[in-house]
Amino acid sequence: MTATAATPLPRPTAPQRWLALLLVSLAMFGNYYVYDALNPVIDLLRTQQGFSYGQIGALSTAYNVAALLVLLAGGYVIDRFGTRTAILVFSAICVAAAALTAATPHFETILAGRFLLGLGAEPLIVAATTVLAKWFSGKELGFAFGLNLSVSRLGSASADWSTSFASPLYANWQDPLWLATGVVGVGLAAAALYWMQERRAQGRIDLGEAGETDRLELRRLYAFGRAYWYIVALCVVFYATIFPFRTFAIDYFQQAHGLGREAAGLLSSLLPMAAIVLTPLFGLWADRVGRRALFMVAGTLLMLPLFLMVTYLPPGPLLAIPFTAQSVPATLLLVAVLLGGVFSLIPAVLWPAVAYIVEARRLGSAYALMTFCQQVGWAAVPPVVGLLNDRAAAGPGNPAGYAGGMWFYTALVAVGLVFAWKLWRLESAAGNAAA
Ligand SMILES: NCCCC[C@H](N)C(=O)NCC(=O)O
């Protein structure tokens, strides 16, 4: 029986909310897993298929170009067809993209697969955010967002760990990508269950209004102040450094430092692993003390020497990675742990900082614009790093050939530090003026 107009519908109960969170988070787990599944097969694509680093960079950029097109189209599908259909359709696109990427050895097909993934994965993130806002509005929303991001990052870490738990698959480049197709298929099954849950809730439960889907409104560019643009600039250079570094990291640890695939995968997984635990804690800390610009300065300062440390410092003694049978050089472990700290700290303060300086009615477009700029920066860097590696003939016989890419990351972080510092100065000046 459904309620009449006179009797208001009840809000979702706690079990209903947590079931929605579980299902949407599983879809996001698959989303992040399939994105990062390409990273551990880069060396195989190079040795078995003869791909250059420039081509690997293009595979990364194809995802961003697609994501930019979807962002430009706005939240049309979500608004037009509703969240439950959007989650299902975008998850299905991710499965098709994963299968296309794994299906044939042709570069063009793999490129098309990564492009299709960008068309499905990025709007799936937007749709998932909208779903959580509906079920959790007014109740534990921040906590639900945090848990959702942690489960997503667990997907990234699991793709890295697949070098250990699925090591026999790494005899060729295709089998790990078929595994990724299976994982994102489980995500699609969760999306289908969510579809049923939301349909069942229709007319029985008050799911409230999720609010407008974040839209990109380029004519509003002028409407934001200097502080906003400093945050956007830091966002661009931060993600244009950390995501491309993660794309190439496993191959880099293998070729430049002689690590086996399993050890390289475990080392790379320290970044998302740290973020699972530390991002919510840094978020809580910043909520208590404020001073987000100072956190951003500290994060970029800490990040600045890391790519040069990993390039030029002696490797140091071998240290065991806890709970595994793998050992890695101390310098690499230290750099991975510190990068994990930065990967936790900066996102924890960067995204919420926008909410403090932009008025609520413009927050949707502020985030959409920031994500748009993020994708542009992130798209540009992998081909440059690929080109630098190719030109220097980087490889196991010439580990110094990777230094150009590492200097490029360092230069990007230096630019980020300038913007973080400018933001800090601006905020200090505003604080003093208010005092
Ligand atoms: N591995 C998937 C990439 C997620 C991209 C997403 N647009 C994003 O930037 N998320 C924020 C984050 O810190 O992960």
The ligand as an SDF file (V2000), in Angstrom:
LIG
                    3D

 14 13  0  0  0  0  0  0  0  0999 V2000
   40.6160    6.4050  -10.1140 N   0  0  0  0  0  0  0  0  0  0  0  0
   39.4810    7.0800  -10.6200 C   0  0  0  0  0  0  0  0  0  0  0  0
   39.7170    8.5260  -10.7090 C   0  0  0  0  0  0  0  0  0  0  0  0
   38.6870    9.3310   -9.9580 C   0  0  0  0  0  0  0  0  0  0  0  0
   38.5960   10.7050  -10.4500 C   0  0  0  0  0  0  0  0  0  0  0  0
   37.6410   11.5820   -9.7080 C   0  0  0  0  0  0  0  0  0  0  0  0
   37.1230   12.5700  -10.6200 N   0  0  0  0  0  0  0  0  0  0  0  0
   38.3630   12.3130   -8.6030 C   0  0  0  0  0  0  0  0  0  0  0  0
   39.0930   13.2230   -8.8390 O   0  0  0  0  0  0  0  0  0  0  0  0
   38.1510   11.9520   -7.3600 N   0  0  0  0  0  0  0  0  0  0  0  0
   38.7960   12.6110   -6.2520 C   0  0  0  0  0  0  0  0  0  0  0  0
   39.8240   11.7460   -5.5820 C   0  0  0  0  0  0  0  0  0  0  0  0
   40.5940   12.3050   -4.7400 O   0  0  0  0  0  0  0  0  0  0  0  0
   39.8780   10.5460   -5.8870 O   0  0  0  0  0  0  0  0  0  0  0  0
  1  2  1  0
  2  3  1  0
  3  4  1  0
  4  5  1  0
  5  6  1  0
  6  7  1  0
  6  8  1  0
  8  9  2  0
  8 10  1  0
 10 11  1  0
 11 12  1  0
 12 13  2  0
 12 14  1  0
M  END
$$$$
